Amino acid sequence: QVQLVESGGGLVQAGGSLRLSCTVSGSIFSESALGWYRQTPGKEREWIAGITDGGSPHYRDSVKGRFTISRDNAKNMGYLQMSSLKPEDTAVYFCKIARVNDAYWGQGTQVIVSS
């Protein structure tokens, strides 16, 4: 059974940093793409960063240069290093892994950036 658990969220001042972690149970992580998404109340969940199973990262324009996605296949872990945080980064952050025929989500972790 595949399960994802995010951690590392919290309250941080604008300009600060946080590192989110995504712990994946099961044996499919290394063959899956990893993505990070975020959602605020009343809005759709939005993709912010992804990394392929081969390690190629991609970012939403609004987080380029501030966020870094990475993965450690040996540990079944994914990460999102967030720097220069802004109040508009406040959201619940979710990780997702996906293969061609399936996808799995975590339950989310709250990030609050105070001004």
Backbone as CSV, one residue per row, in Angstrom:
resi,resn,N_x,N_y,N_z,CA_x,CA_y,CA_z,C_x,C_y,C_z
1,GLN,0.846,-1.192,0.000,0.000,0.000,0.000,0.883,1.245,0.000
2,VAL,0.532,2.182,-0.841,1.313,3.413,-0.968,0.708,4.500,-0.099
3,GLN,1.531,5.117,0.715,1.079,6.240,1.530,2.124,7.342,1.478
4,LEU,1.637,8.575,1.486,2.511,9.741,1.497,2.199,10.578,2.724
5,VAL,3.232,11.048,3.396,3.051,11.891,4.565,3.963,13.103,4.431
6,GLU,3.347,14.287,4.410,4.117,15.521,4.374,4.439,15.978,5.787
7,SER,5.542,16.661,5.917,5.925,17.246,7.198,6.788,18.472,6.931
8,GLY,6.998,19.263,7.976,7.875,20.416,7.856,7.175,21.748,7.733
9,GLY,5.858,21.730,7.655,5.138,22.987,7.579,5.157,23.718,8.910
10,GLY,4.671,24.946,8.889,4.623,25.731,10.112,4.469,27.201,9.813
11,LEU,4.743,27.985,10.840,4.630,29.441,10.759,6.029,30.037,10.601
12,VAL,6.177,30.914,9.625,7.473,31.541,9.370,7.246,32.983,8.957
13,GLN,8.189,33.829,9.252,8.086,35.228,8.844,8.451,35.373,7.370
14,ALA,7.922,36.397,6.770,8.270,36.689,5.378,9.780,36.825,5.241
15,GLY,10.302,36.244,4.185,11.739,36.224,3.968,12.426,35.000,4.523
16,GLY,11.701,34.237,5.306,12.276,33.051,5.927,12.236,31.839,5.024
17,SER,12.624,30.709,5.604,12.730,29.462,4.850,12.077,28.317,5.607
18,LEU,11.637,27.346,4.843,11.132,26.084,5.379,11.521,24.977,4.419
19,ARG,11.694,23.784,4.957,11.882,22.614,4.101,10.778,21.613,4.386
20,LEU,10.012,21.332,3.369,8.966,20.329,3.462,9.534,18.979,3.049
21,SER,9.039,17.947,3.718,9.427,16.584,3.388,8.199,15.772,3.029
22,CYS,8.407,14.816,2.167,7.342,13.903,1.763,7.893,12.486,1.924
23,THR,7.356,11.785,2.901,7.789,10.412,3.164,6.846,9.455,2.453
24,VAL,7.412,8.590,1.640,6.598,7.692,0.816,6.826,6.258,1.247
25,SER,5.750,5.582,1.586,5.839,4.158,1.874,5.453,3.382,0.633
26,GLY,5.930,2.168,0.520,5.697,1.399,-0.689,6.943,1.394,-1.545
27,SER,6.875,0.690,-2.642,8.093,0.452,-3.419,8.111,1.130,-4.776
28,ILE,7.223,2.099,-4.987,7.113,2.675,-6.335,7.752,4.034,-6.469
29,PHE,8.329,4.560,-5.381,8.788,5.948,-5.419,9.810,6.187,-6.515
30,SER,10.785,5.303,-6.634,11.875,5.546,-7.571,11.416,5.556,-9.026
31,GLU,10.282,4.943,-9.321,9.769,4.929,-10.692,8.651,5.930,-10.911
32,SER,8.449,6.811,-9.944,7.361,7.786,-10.001,7.895,9.206,-10.128
33,ALA,7.129,10.039,-10.798,7.392,11.474,-10.751,6.860,12.010,-9.425
34,LEU,7.520,13.012,-8.903,7.116,13.643,-7.646,6.684,15.071,-7.931
35,GLY,5.583,15.467,-7.325,5.127,16.842,-7.483,4.729,17.437,-6.152
36,TRP,4.879,18.750,-6.069,4.375,19.504,-4.915,3.295,20.465,-5.413
37,TYR,2.225,20.545,-4.653,1.082,21.382,-4.965,0.738,22.184,-3.717
38,ARG,-0.075,23.226,-3.909,-0.577,23.957,-2.759,-1.991,24.420,-3.025
39,GLN,-2.684,24.671,-1.934,-4.087,25.061,-2.040,-4.442,26.016,-0.917
40,THR,-5.168,27.058,-1.275,-5.707,27.988,-0.295,-7.229,27.896,-0.340
41,PRO,-7.910,28.295,0.746,-9.372,28.171,0.789,-10.049,28.871,-0.387
42,GLY,-10.956,28.181,-1.009,-11.722,28.758,-2.100,-11.032,28.728,-3.444
43,LYS,-9.816,28.196,-3.476,-9.077,28.146,-4.736,-8.744,26.703,-5.090
44,GLU,-8.480,26.495,-6.361,-8.087,25.167,-6.807,-6.652,24.873,-6.395
45,ARG,-6.408,23.604,-6.227,-5.045,23.181,-5.926,-4.157,23.477,-7.132
46,GLU,-2.986,24.054,-6.884,-2.110,24.414,-7.987,-0.765,23.704,-7.876
47,TRP,-0.269,23.312,-9.024,1.048,22.689,-9.106,2.110,23.761,-8.919
48,ILE,3.157,23.451,-8.159,4.201,24.435,-7.986,5.575,23.911,-8.374
49,ALA,5.786,22.594,-8.257,7.096,22.062,-8.630,6.978,20.563,-8.876
50,GLY,7.814,20.067,-9.751,7.830,18.636,-10.020,9.234,18.179,-10.347
51,ILE,9.463,16.897,-10.145,10.746,16.320,-10.495,10.479,14.935,-11.052
52,THR,11.070,14.648,-12.181,10.817,13.362,-12.835,11.521,12.236,-12.086
53,ASP,11.196,11.006,-12.478,11.889,9.882,-11.853,13.383,9.927,-12.155
54,GLY,13.751,10.591,-13.236,15.158,10.741,-13.595,15.848,11.925,-12.940
55,GLY,15.078,12.733,-12.194,15.694,13.827,-11.446,15.645,15.191,-12.113
56,SER,14.835,15.359,-13.142,14.740,16.648,-13.822,13.670,17.510,-13.163
57,PRO,14.044,18.687,-12.629,13.077,19.525,-11.923,12.382,20.541,-12.832
58,HIS,11.196,20.911,-12.423,10.438,21.940,-13.125,9.677,22.750,-12.086
59,TYR,9.471,24.042,-12.383,8.864,24.928,-11.399,7.819,25.846,-12.012
60,ARG,6.856,26.193,-11.195,5.921,27.259,-11.544,6.696,28.566,-11.522
61,ASP,6.364,29.470,-12.403,7.124,30.716,-12.512,7.198,31.468,-11.186
62,SER,6.109,31.454,-10.433,6.049,32.256,-9.210,6.999,31.761,-8.119
63,VAL,7.531,30.552,-8.253,8.433,30.029,-7.219,9.839,29.800,-7.744
64,LYS,10.048,29.997,-9.018,11.396,29.815,-9.580,12.404,30.709,-8.877
65,GLY,13.539,30.114,-8.555,14.591,30.866,-7.868,14.415,30.935,-6.368
66,ARG,13.244,30.537,-5.876,12.995,30.558,-4.423,12.809,29.153,-3.861
67,PHE,12.207,28.275,-4.622,11.911,26.908,-4.180,12.811,25.926,-4.927
68,THR,13.202,24.867,-4.242,13.993,23.808,-4.852,13.396,22.458,-4.502
69,ILE,13.061,21.703,-5.520,12.528,20.358,-5.309,13.669,19.350,-5.447
70,SER,13.610,18.318,-4.629,14.631,17.275,-4.718,14.030,15.963,-4.248
71,ARG,14.792,14.893,-4.467,14.327,13.580,-4.060,15.505,12.714,-3.675
72,ASP,15.244,11.786,-2.794,16.244,10.788,-2.392,15.575,9.427,-2.543
73,ASN,15.836,8.802,-3.651,15.161,7.531,-3.924,15.564,6.446,-2.929
74,ALA,16.771,6.508,-2.433,17.209,5.489,-1.478,16.428,5.562,-0.179
75,LYS,15.956,6.761,0.156,15.207,6.956,1.399,13.706,7.054,1.167
76,ASN,13.279,6.974,-0.089,11.853,7.155,-0.407,11.341,8.502,0.101
77,MET,12.125,9.541,-0.134,11.781,10.857,0.373,11.811,11.888,-0.740
78,GLY,10.879,12.818,-0.635,10.889,13.983,-1.493,10.962,15.234,-0.642
79,TYR,11.487,16.310,-1.226,11.686,17.525,-0.448,11.291,18.757,-1.268
80,LEU,10.914,19.796,-0.547,10.708,21.097,-1.157,11.349,22.123,-0.234
81,GLN,12.489,22.649,-0.647,13.155,23.709,0.088,12.578,25.042,-0.368
82,MET,12.027,25.780,0.564,11.374,27.041,0.250,12.126,28.178,0.927
83,SER,12.544,29.153,0.154,13.280,30.293,0.672,12.609,31.584,0.218
84,SER,13.014,32.673,0.849,12.433,33.982,0.516,10.914,33.912,0.493
85,LEU,10.364,33.304,1.505,8.917,33.084,1.546,8.153,34.394,1.635
86,LYS,6.999,34.409,0.994,6.128,35.578,0.944,4.785,35.220,1.569
87,PRO,4.048,36.201,2.050,2.719,35.908,2.604,1.822,35.172,1.608
88,GLU,1.980,35.449,0.334,1.152,34.763,-0.669,1.531,33.299,-0.858
89,ASP,2.601,32.848,-0.222,2.944,31.425,-0.230,2.157,30.646,0.824
90,THR,1.417,31.357,1.661,0.603,30.693,2.671,-0.415,29.766,2.008
91,ALA,-0.405,28.514,2.419,-1.278,27.513,1.800,-1.073,26.183,2.509
92,VAL,-1.919,25.228,2.175,-1.658,23.839,2.521,-0.874,23.226,1.363
93,TYR,0.224,22.601,1.669,1.108,22.032,0.658,0.951,20.512,0.637
94,PHE,0.842,19.987,-0.564,0.630,18.555,-0.769,1.735,17.993,-1.659
95,CYS,2.132,16.763,-1.404,2.988,16.066,-2.343,2.176,14.976,-3.039
96,LYS,2.641,14.659,-4.223,1.969,13.664,-5.047,3.022,12.881,-5.798
97,ILE,2.825,11.584,-5.911,3.660,10.792,-6.805,2.770,10.196,-7.881
98,ALA,3.320,10.044,-9.053,2.501,9.586,-10.164,3.314,8.747,-11.128
99,ARG,2.656,7.692,-11.597,3.179,6.924,-12.720,2.170,7.073,-13.862
100,VAL,2.319,6.305,-14.883,1.414,6.448,-16.034,-0.025,6.150,-15.629
101,ASN,-0.206,5.112,-14.822,-1.572,4.641,-14.567,-2.078,4.885,-13.154
102,ASP,-1.294,5.510,-12.300,-1.788,5.762,-10.953,-1.106,6.975,-10.351
103,ALA,-1.706,7.463,-9.286,-1.179,8.633,-8.587,-1.642,8.561,-7.136
104,TYR,-0.815,9.134,-6.264,-1.102,9.102,-4.839,-0.782,10.462,-4.226
105,TRP,-1.631,10.849,-3.275,-1.490,12.147,-2.617,-1.232,11.965,-1.133
106,GLY,-0.551,12.935,-0.558,-0.467,13.040,0.878,-1.624,13.854,1.415
107,GLN,-1.638,14.029,2.737,-2.762,14.702,3.378,-2.546,16.207,3.509
108,GLY,-1.326,16.659,3.263,-1.044,18.081,3.283,-0.400,18.556,4.573
109,THR,0.338,19.650,4.452,0.933,20.295,5.611,0.765,21.808,5.451
110,GLN,0.376,22.467,6.526,0.066,23.894,6.467,1.337,24.729,6.563
111,VAL,1.427,25.700,5.689,2.497,26.697,5.739,1.849,28.067,5.874
112,ILE,2.265,28.812,6.877,1.759,30.169,7.083,2.947,31.116,7.105
113,VAL,2.889,32.099,6.233,3.961,33.093,6.145,3.402,34.425,6.621
114,SER,3.937,34.922,7.709,3.442,36.177,8.273,4.233,37.357,7.713
115,SER,3.535,38.473,7.581,4.179,39.668,7.013,4.809,40.507,8.103
